Amino acid sequence: MTRRPGEVRDAILAVFEKRPDEAVSTLEIRNALKDSIGEVSPSSVRSYLGLNTPEMFERIGRGRYKLASEKLSK
């Protein structure tokens, strides 16, 4: 399925904006994305999170992330 540029990014960020102080698992993110934009591959979610850690996200544990502290203050 072809998606518009930034669609997955925007959907992932929306998940964290709804839960700014919580750690969210990659499975929870995928389930939320399925509800909003449809099925997204696990590798797409992991790739986006991995590429943007530590600038945007903190890795809390295996497969669990939250918004980085400096991102919350902006």
Residue pairs with C-beta under 8 A, 6 or more apart in sequence:
1 38
1 39
3 37
7 37
8 33
8 37
8 40
8 44
8 45
8 48
9 48
11 32
11 33
11 36
11 37
11 40
12 29
12 33
12 45
12 48
12 49
14 32
14 36
15 24
15 28
15 29
15 32
15 33
16 24
16 57
16 66
16 67
20 66
20 67
20 72
21 66
21 72
22 66
23 60
23 61
23 64
23 65
23 66
24 64
24 65
24 66
25 63
25 64
26 42
26 45
26 46
26 49
26 63
26 64
26 65
27 63
29 45
29 49
30 40
30 42
30 45
33 39
33 40
33 45
34 40
49 57
49 59
49 65
53 59
53 65
53 68
54 68
55 68
55 71
56 67
56 68
56 71
57 65
57 66
57 67
57 68
57 71
58 65
58 66
58 67
58 68
58 69
59 65
60 66
